[in-house]
Amino acid sequence: MSAGTLEFAWSPELVALQAEAHEVADAAIAAHGQHDDAWINGYSRVFSRELGRRGWIGMTWPTEVGGGGRSVLERFVVTEALIDKGAPIAASWFADRQMGPTLIAYGTPEQQRDFLPGILAGETGWCIGMSEPDAGSDLASLATRAVRDGDHYVVDGQKIWTSFGETADYCYLICRTSSEGPRHAGISELIVPMDTPGVTVRPIEDMTTNRHFCEVFFDGVRVPAANLVGEEGGSFRQTMRQLEHERGGVDRLLSNRALYLEALGRADTADPLVRQEVARLETGYRIGRLLVLREVLGQAPRQFSAATKAFCTEHEQRVADFVARTWGMDATLWGRAARGACYAPAYTIMGGTSLILRNILGERTLGLPREPVVTR
């Protein structure tokens, strides 16, 4: 590389790792099928264990807790390849992306000892108990309550849109432990085994026939106080950090990439308008990838994952529109294109709506004032 230039190519080691990941993805697809939105709809415990055997879960976690101690770019290369192809990584994705890093940052040594090995091996699945019927984007208004009773908390309440609630071994539950002071100050985090008496799960089948969304009810559920993660009442800060992991990753860019690549084979690229649209989408992929890489490398400003997630998921919606138009009338028949079109609105809702993310970006990253409320 000559002086004054910037090299975007991967190193030979990363190129070799990328090729290996593509081979693993192809084998997984042959065995378990190809999945659009593979990180949330491609569920295979068998493949999760394969990822664990390869050390591809917790790749960047410290070796002291059993992680791989590898670079963030190595993890990026592997996850990009698996999601790009449509390999079924959903069974381990939440735990790898969020729960493990959260336990490493805030968990006790005992919690790390008890829960991280199962995640690393691809043996245990996790769900996140966050949204409620009356507390979606406004997390501080949640009502699910955990009351201390000796060496346990007693949990009562309801969660909704809890992906993998039906299959998870553990729920990482965000709940209210106090009503004193500001709303966000009384929220805590508990690890709840899903086989605990009083936990009831009802899957929600969406219009694409997916069943990963669930309602979860807690009726007098007794959870050991030792399962409190971090400080009691300290969840809001911890959850905001957790959401940085959730919003700034490559999964928010490549969900329907495999479907897009198939659509390219059908597209009439002799039409200049189609070529222009393809050029816009390809440009969007490259911009989104650079935004994600800034997050991965720790170069993005504080809370900038809100902007990354908004851009990338809106790009995914444009991809879904392109796919549906390319399929034409065939997209009205049930299949990948129809499913992709029906699923597309979810991209800018899951993990925080684009409107909320723009508020976060304006207020917390840019420091813009809130608009005053004008009354007449």
C-alpha positions as CSV (number, residue, x, y, z in Angstrom):
1,M,0.0,0.0,0.0
2,S,1.5,3.3,-1.0
3,A,1.7,6.3,1.3
4,G,-1.4,8.3,1.7
5,T,-3.9,5.6,0.6
6,L,-6.4,3.7,2.6
7,E,-6.6,-0.1,2.2
8,F,-10.0,-1.6,2.4
9,A,-9.1,-5.2,1.4
10,W,-9.0,-7.9,4.1
11,S,-5.8,-9.4,5.1
12,P,-4.9,-12.9,3.7
13,E,-5.9,-14.4,7.1
14,L,-9.3,-12.7,7.0
15,V,-9.9,-13.8,3.4
16,A,-9.1,-17.4,4.4
17,L,-11.5,-17.1,7.4
18,Q,-14.2,-15.7,5.1
19,A,-13.8,-18.5,2.7
20,E,-14.1,-21.0,5.5
21,A,-17.2,-19.3,6.8
22,H,-18.8,-19.5,3.4
23,E,-18.1,-23.2,3.2
24,V,-19.6,-23.8,6.6
25,A,-22.7,-21.7,5.7
26,D,-23.1,-23.7,2.4
27,A,-23.0,-27.0,4.4
28,A,-25.5,-25.7,7.0
29,I,-27.9,-24.6,4.2
30,A,-27.6,-28.0,2.6
31,A,-28.5,-29.7,5.9
32,H,-31.0,-27.2,7.4
33,G,-32.2,-25.0,4.5
34,Q,-31.6,-21.4,3.5
35,H,-33.3,-18.8,5.6
36,D,-34.0,-15.1,4.9
37,D,-33.6,-13.1,8.1
38,A,-31.4,-16.0,9.2
39,W,-30.4,-14.4,12.5
40,I,-34.0,-14.4,13.8
41,N,-35.8,-16.9,11.5
42,G,-33.2,-19.6,10.9
43,Y,-33.4,-21.7,14.0
44,S,-31.2,-24.8,14.4
45,R,-29.8,-26.0,17.7
46,V,-27.7,-28.5,15.7
47,F,-26.0,-25.8,13.8
48,S,-25.6,-23.7,17.0
49,R,-23.6,-26.6,18.5
50,E,-21.5,-26.7,15.4
51,L,-20.7,-23.0,15.8
52,G,-19.8,-23.7,19.4
53,R,-17.4,-26.5,18.4
54,R,-15.7,-24.2,15.9
55,G,-15.3,-21.5,18.5
56,W,-17.5,-19.2,16.5
57,I,-19.7,-18.2,19.5
58,G,-18.1,-15.7,21.8
59,M,-15.2,-15.2,19.4
60,T,-14.2,-11.8,20.9
61,W,-14.9,-12.6,24.5
62,P,-12.0,-12.7,26.9
63,T,-10.2,-16.1,27.1
64,E,-10.5,-15.8,30.9
65,V,-14.2,-16.5,30.7
66,G,-13.8,-19.2,28.0
67,G,-14.1,-16.9,25.0
68,G,-12.0,-17.0,21.8
69,G,-10.1,-13.8,22.5
70,R,-10.1,-13.1,18.7
71,S,-10.4,-9.7,16.9
72,V,-13.6,-7.9,16.2
73,L,-12.8,-8.1,12.5
74,E,-12.6,-11.9,12.7
75,R,-16.1,-12.0,14.2
76,F,-17.4,-9.6,11.7
77,V,-16.1,-11.7,8.8
78,V,-17.7,-14.9,10.1
79,T,-21.1,-13.4,11.0
80,E,-21.2,-11.4,7.7
81,A,-20.6,-14.6,5.7
82,L,-23.2,-16.7,7.6
83,I,-25.9,-14.1,7.5
84,D,-25.2,-13.1,3.9
85,K,-25.6,-16.8,2.8
86,G,-28.7,-17.4,5.0
87,A,-27.3,-20.0,7.4
88,P,-29.5,-20.7,10.4
89,I,-27.7,-18.9,13.3
90,A,-30.8,-17.8,15.3
91,A,-30.5,-20.4,18.1
92,S,-27.3,-18.8,19.4
93,W,-27.5,-15.3,18.0
94,F,-29.1,-13.4,20.9
95,A,-26.8,-15.0,23.5
96,D,-23.7,-14.4,21.4
97,R,-24.6,-10.8,20.4
98,Q,-26.0,-9.5,23.7
99,M,-26.4,-11.8,26.7
100,G,-22.8,-13.0,26.8
101,P,-21.3,-9.5,26.5
102,T,-23.7,-8.2,29.2
103,L,-22.8,-11.0,31.6
104,I,-19.1,-10.3,31.0
105,A,-19.6,-6.6,31.7
106,Y,-22.0,-6.7,34.6
107,G,-22.4,-10.3,35.8
108,T,-20.8,-11.9,38.9
109,P,-18.1,-14.5,38.6
110,E,-20.6,-17.1,39.6
111,Q,-23.0,-16.0,36.9
112,Q,-20.3,-16.1,34.3
113,R,-19.3,-19.6,35.5
114,D,-22.9,-20.8,35.5
115,F,-24.2,-19.4,32.2
116,L,-21.3,-18.6,29.8
117,P,-20.2,-22.2,29.1
118,G,-23.6,-23.2,27.8
119,I,-23.7,-20.2,25.5
120,L,-20.2,-20.8,24.2
121,A,-21.0,-24.4,23.4
122,G,-24.2,-23.5,21.6
123,E,-26.2,-25.6,24.0
124,T,-28.4,-23.0,25.7
125,G,-30.9,-20.6,24.1
126,W,-31.9,-17.2,25.4
127,C,-34.7,-14.8,25.0
128,I,-35.0,-11.1,26.1
129,G,-37.9,-10.1,28.2
130,M,-38.1,-6.4,27.3
131,S,-41.2,-5.1,25.5
132,E,-44.6,-5.1,27.1
133,P,-48.1,-4.4,25.7
134,D,-48.0,-0.9,27.1
135,A,-44.2,-0.4,27.1
136,G,-42.6,-0.9,23.7
137,S,-40.3,1.9,22.7
138,D,-40.7,3.6,26.1
139,L,-38.8,1.1,28.2
140,A,-39.1,3.2,31.4
141,S,-42.8,2.7,31.5
142,L,-42.6,-1.1,31.9
143,A,-44.8,-2.7,34.6
144,T,-43.6,-6.2,35.1
145,R,-42.6,-6.3,38.7
146,A,-40.1,-8.2,40.8
147,V,-40.5,-7.9,44.6
148,R,-37.7,-9.1,46.9
149,D,-38.8,-11.9,49.2
150,G,-35.8,-13.2,51.2
151,D,-33.3,-14.7,48.9
152,H,-35.7,-14.6,45.9
153,Y,-37.5,-12.1,43.8
154,V,-41.2,-12.8,43.0
155,V,-42.0,-11.8,39.5
156,D,-45.5,-10.9,38.1
157,G,-46.3,-9.4,34.7
158,Q,-46.3,-9.9,31.0
159,K,-43.9,-9.5,28.1
160,I,-44.6,-9.5,24.4
161,W,-42.7,-9.8,21.2
162,T,-40.3,-12.1,23.1
163,S,-38.4,-13.8,20.3
164,F,-37.6,-17.5,21.0
165,G,-39.6,-17.4,24.2
166,E,-41.0,-20.8,23.3
167,T,-37.6,-22.5,22.8
168,A,-35.3,-20.5,25.1
169,D,-33.7,-22.0,28.2
170,Y,-33.4,-18.6,29.9
171,C,-35.1,-15.2,29.8
172,Y,-33.0,-12.1,30.3
173,L,-35.8,-10.2,32.0
174,I,-36.0,-6.4,32.4
175,C,-38.4,-5.7,35.3
176,R,-39.3,-3.1,37.8
177,T,-38.0,-3.5,41.3
178,S,-38.9,-0.1,42.7
179,S,-41.4,2.7,42.0
180,E,-39.4,5.3,43.9
181,G,-37.8,8.2,42.1
182,P,-37.6,8.6,38.3
183,R,-39.2,5.8,36.3
184,H,-36.0,4.6,34.8
185,A,-34.2,4.4,38.2
186,G,-36.3,1.4,39.5
187,I,-35.6,-1.1,36.7
188,S,-33.4,-4.2,37.2
189,E,-32.3,-7.3,35.2
190,L,-32.9,-10.9,36.2
191,I,-32.0,-14.2,34.6
192,V,-35.1,-16.4,34.7
193,P,-35.0,-20.1,33.8
194,M,-37.9,-20.7,31.5
195,D,-38.9,-23.9,33.2
196,T,-39.6,-22.1,36.5
197,P,-43.1,-22.6,37.8
198,G,-45.4,-19.7,36.9
199,V,-43.9,-19.0,33.5
200,T,-46.3,-19.4,30.6
201,V,-45.4,-18.9,27.0
202,R,-47.8,-18.3,24.1
203,P,-46.3,-18.1,20.6
204,I,-47.6,-15.5,18.2
205,E,-47.8,-16.6,14.6
206,D,-47.3,-13.6,12.3
207,M,-48.5,-13.1,8.8
208,T,-45.4,-14.8,7.4
209,T,-46.2,-17.9,9.5
210,N,-43.1,-17.3,11.8
211,R,-43.6,-18.3,15.4
212,H,-40.5,-16.8,17.1
213,F,-42.5,-13.9,18.6
214,C,-44.1,-14.9,21.9
215,E,-46.1,-13.6,24.8
216,V,-44.6,-14.5,28.1
217,F,-46.6,-14.4,31.4
218,F,-45.0,-14.4,34.9
219,D,-47.4,-15.4,37.7
220,G,-45.6,-15.5,41.1
221,V,-42.4,-16.7,39.5
222,R,-39.7,-17.1,42.2
223,V,-36.2,-16.2,40.9
224,P,-33.1,-16.5,43.0
225,A,-31.7,-13.1,44.1
226,A,-28.3,-14.4,42.9
227,N,-29.7,-14.1,39.4
228,L,-29.8,-10.3,39.6
229,V,-27.4,-9.0,37.0
230,G,-25.5,-5.8,37.9
231,E,-27.0,-3.3,40.4
232,E,-30.6,-3.4,41.5
233,G,-32.2,-0.4,39.8
234,G,-29.2,-0.1,37.4
235,S,-30.8,-1.7,34.4
236,F,-31.5,1.4,32.3
237,R,-27.8,2.1,31.9
238,Q,-27.0,-1.6,31.4
239,T,-29.8,-2.0,28.8
240,M,-28.7,1.0,26.8
241,R,-25.3,-0.6,26.5
242,Q,-26.9,-3.9,25.5
243,L,-28.9,-2.1,22.8
244,E,-25.6,-0.8,21.3
245,H,-24.8,-4.5,20.6
246,E,-28.3,-5.1,19.2
247,R,-28.6,-2.1,16.9
248,G,-25.2,-1.7,15.4
249,G,-24.4,-5.1,13.9
250,V,-24.3,-6.5,10.4
251,D,-27.5,-8.4,11.0
252,R,-29.4,-5.2,10.6
253,L,-28.0,-4.8,7.1
254,L,-27.9,-8.3,5.6
255,S,-31.2,-9.8,6.7
256,N,-32.6,-10.2,3.2
257,R,-29.3,-10.1,1.3
258,A,-29.6,-13.7,0.0
259,L,-33.0,-12.9,-1.4
260,Y,-31.6,-9.8,-3.0
261,L,-28.9,-11.8,-4.7
262,E,-31.5,-14.2,-6.1
263,A,-33.6,-11.2,-7.3
264,L,-30.6,-9.9,-9.3
265,G,-30.7,-13.0,-11.4
266,R,-34.3,-12.2,-12.3
267,A,-33.9,-8.5,-12.8
268,D,-34.1,-6.9,-16.3
269,T,-30.7,-5.2,-16.2
270,A,-31.1,-4.1,-19.8
271,D,-33.5,-1.5,-18.4
272,P,-31.5,1.6,-17.4
273,L,-34.0,2.4,-14.5
274,V,-33.4,-1.1,-13.1
275,R,-29.7,-0.6,-13.4
276,Q,-30.0,2.7,-11.5
277,E,-32.0,1.0,-8.7
278,V,-29.4,-1.8,-8.5
279,A,-26.7,0.9,-8.3
280,R,-28.5,2.6,-5.4
281,L,-29.0,-0.6,-3.5
282,E,-25.3,-1.6,-4.0
283,T,-24.3,1.8,-2.8
284,G,-26.6,1.4,0.2
285,Y,-24.9,-1.9,1.1
286,R,-21.5,-0.4,1.0
287,I,-22.5,2.7,3.1
288,G,-24.3,0.4,5.6
289,R,-21.3,-1.9,5.8
290,L,-19.0,1.0,6.6
291,L,-21.4,2.3,9.3
292,V,-21.4,-1.2,10.9
293,L,-17.6,-1.4,10.7
294,R,-17.3,1.9,12.5
295,E,-19.4,0.3,15.3
296,V,-17.4,-2.9,15.3
297,L,-14.1,-1.0,15.5
298,G,-15.3,1.4,18.2
299,Q,-14.9,4.4,16.0
300,A,-18.6,5.6,16.0
301,P,-19.8,8.4,18.3
302,R,-21.8,7.6,21.4
303,Q,-25.2,6.2,20.7
304,F,-24.5,6.3,16.9
305,S,-25.8,2.7,16.6
306,A,-29.2,4.4,16.4
307,A,-28.2,6.0,13.1
308,T,-26.6,2.8,11.9
309,K,-29.7,0.7,12.6
310,A,-32.0,3.3,11.1
311,F,-30.0,3.5,7.8
312,C,-29.5,-0.3,7.5
313,T,-33.0,-1.4,8.2
314,E,-34.5,1.2,5.9
315,H,-32.1,-0.1,3.3
316,E,-33.5,-3.6,3.9
317,Q,-37.0,-2.3,3.2
318,R,-35.8,-0.9,-0.1
319,V,-34.4,-4.3,-0.9
320,A,-37.7,-5.9,-0.1
321,D,-39.5,-3.5,-2.5
322,F,-37.0,-4.2,-5.2
323,V,-37.4,-8.0,-4.8
324,A,-41.2,-7.8,-4.9
325,R,-41.1,-5.7,-8.1
326,T,-38.5,-8.0,-9.7
327,W,-40.7,-11.0,-9.0
328,G,-43.7,-9.2,-10.4
329,M,-46.9,-11.2,-10.3
330,D,-45.1,-14.2,-8.9
331,A,-44.7,-12.2,-5.7
332,T,-48.4,-12.4,-5.2
333,L,-48.0,-16.2,-4.8
334,W,-46.8,-17.4,-1.5
335,G,-43.0,-17.9,-1.5
336,R,-39.8,-16.1,-0.6
337,A,-40.6,-12.9,-2.4
338,A,-44.1,-12.6,-0.8
339,R,-42.7,-13.5,2.6
340,G,-40.0,-10.9,2.2
341,A,-42.5,-8.2,1.3
342,C,-44.7,-9.0,4.2
343,Y,-41.9,-9.2,6.7
344,A,-40.2,-5.9,5.6
345,P,-42.2,-3.5,7.9
346,A,-40.6,-5.4,10.9
347,Y,-37.1,-4.2,10.0
348,T,-37.7,-0.6,11.2
349,I,-39.7,-1.7,14.3
350,M,-37.6,-4.5,15.9
351,G,-34.9,-3.2,18.1
352,G,-36.3,0.3,18.2
353,T,-38.4,2.1,15.7
354,S,-36.8,4.5,13.3
355,L,-38.6,7.5,14.8
356,I,-37.3,6.7,18.3
357,L,-33.8,6.1,16.9
358,R,-33.9,9.5,15.3
359,N,-34.8,11.0,18.6
360,I,-31.9,9.3,20.3
361,L,-29.6,10.4,17.6
362,G,-30.7,14.0,17.8
363,E,-30.9,14.3,21.6
364,R,-28.1,12.1,22.8
365,T,-25.6,12.0,20.0
366,L,-26.0,15.5,18.5
367,G,-27.2,17.2,21.7
368,L,-30.1,18.9,19.9
369,P,-32.7,20.6,22.1
370,R,-36.2,19.1,22.3
371,E,-38.9,21.1,20.5
372,P,-40.9,23.1,23.1
373,V,-44.5,22.2,23.5
374,V,-46.6,25.1,22.3
375,T,-50.0,25.4,24.0
376,R,-52.8,27.7,23.0
